[in-house]
Amino acid sequence: MYTLNRILIQINEAIEYANSGSLIKKKLAVILLDNLIEIQILKKIEDVLSNDRTTWYETRQFSIKHRKAIKYMEGLLKFSKDQNLITEQERYLLNYSHSIRNEVYHKGEIEDQLLDIAITIYLIFIKDKIKNGRDHRAFM
């Protein structure tokens, strides 16, 4: 219940910030949404990896290289796509939105329209995951 509550609060805050009209709050909305999606995708990947063990009769499917790659968003999205957790289109859009988030987070400057695009992509992704029920438990 704690996780669901945290997710709903984070989504609600991001939506409030996005609708505020303040450029600074829109930047925070992008950061909040990116963080939420990254954490939820990582949890789903950790579930996949937790079942990948070396035993006396088989070896791991995913190497250390795979496991290290998921520490960064690009690797996380590639692994998610390879495991059919997200589509290629979702991978592309989330990667693009993450690049906007990086501009906000590391440089602090970005065009207002790009913030709106990133927020829209993130919210549609969240809505589709919940609405379609596809791996919705990974998101909740």
N, C-alpha and C positions, 0 to 999 in steps of 0.2 A: 504494500500500500504506500510505503514511503516513496518508492521509486516512481510510481504513477503520480503521486501528488507533486513530486519534484518536477516531473516532466510537464504536467499541466500548468504549474506555476511558471515554469520557464517559457513555455509557449505563450501563455497569457501576457507575461511581461514583455516578450519580444513583440507581440502584436500591438500592445499599448505604445511601446517605443516607436514602432514603425508608423503608427497612425498619428503620432504626436505633432508632426510637422517640423520638429527639431532635427537638424542635420546630425548633431551629436547623438541623439537618441536613436536615429536610424542606424548609425554606425554600431551602436550597442546592440540593436536588434539583430544585425547581421552576425555579430560575434556570438550572441546567445544562440541563434538558430544553428549556426555552424557547429558550435560546441555540442549542442543537443544531438544533432544528427551523427556527428563523429563518435560520440560516446555510445549511442545506441547501436550503430553499425559495429563498433569494436566489441560490444557485448555479444552480438550475434556471432562474430568471427571467433571470439574466445570459446563459445559453445562448440563451434566446429573443431577448433584445435584441441579442445579438452578431450575429445573422443579419438584423437590421433595419437596413439601410443605405440611404442615399440614393445612387442611381446616375443615370446620364443618362436612363434610361427609367422610373424609378419613384422615389417619395418614401417616406420612412419611414412605417411604419404607426403607430409609437408616438411621440408627441410628447414634448417636454421635460417637459411637465406629467406625463405617465405616468412618465417616468424619475425625476422628483423625488418622486412619490407613494410609490414603493417604499422610500424611506428610512425610513418608519415602518411599524410592524407592520400597522396597519389597511389602508394602501395596498398593502402587500406581499400581504396575504391577498386583497384585492379583485382585484388584478391576477392572482394565482394562480388564483382562481376564474374570472375572465373568460377565462383561457387554458386552462381545464379541467385544471389541475394538481391542484386540490383541488375537492371538492364544496362546495355551499352549506352543508351540515351541518358539514363539517370546518371551513369558514371561521368559522361561528358558534361552534363549540366552541373552536377555537384562539384566537379573539378573546376569548372569555370567560376561558380559561385565562391568556391574556396579561394580562388585567386583574387577575387574582389575582397574577401575577408582578409587575406594577407596584406593587401594594399592598405586597408583600414587599420589593421592591427600594427603593422610594422612602419608604415609611413604616415598614417593619420589623415591623408588627403585622398579624396576620390570624388568623382562626380555624383551628384544626387541621383541621377537616372540609373547609374550602375548599382547604387544601393537598392533602389526599387526593384531592379531586375533580380538581384541576389535574393532579396526578401521574398519575392514572388516565387522564384524557383524553389526555395527552401519550404515555403508554406504549401505549395502544390505537392511537393514530394511527401511531406508529412501527411497531408490530407489523403493522397492516393494510397499510401501505405496503410493507413487506418481504414479507409473506405473499402478498399479492395480486400482487406483481410489477409493479403499476402504478407506473410511473416510479420503480421501486426504485433505479435507477442514480443518480437525483437524490439519493437518500438515502444512498448509499454512495460 
